[in-house]
Amino acid sequence: MSSQRYELVFSEGPGTGEDTVVVAPTGLAGPGGHPVYEDATGIVRAEISDRGEVRVLATGGGQNAVRVVRVRPLP
């Protein structure tokens, strides 16, 4: 799974709505050695493996972990 941009789809749990965020590469590698992507604000950062596995990375204190439902490559 190789893409310049991805759409991350977040959900807080069953029966809740979904939020999407578009992320682009930062040129950095995450703790697992995979590329790190971030949104335009720099608030959402995620490490995405070549198999589509996502690890959301904290960018500041007090952030609550939100479960990523899926990741979609964008053109």
Secondary structure, 3 states (H helix, E strand, C coil): CCCCEEEEEEECCCCCCEEEEEEEEEEEECCCCCEEEECCCCCCEEEECCCCCEEEECCCCCCCCCCEEEEEEEC
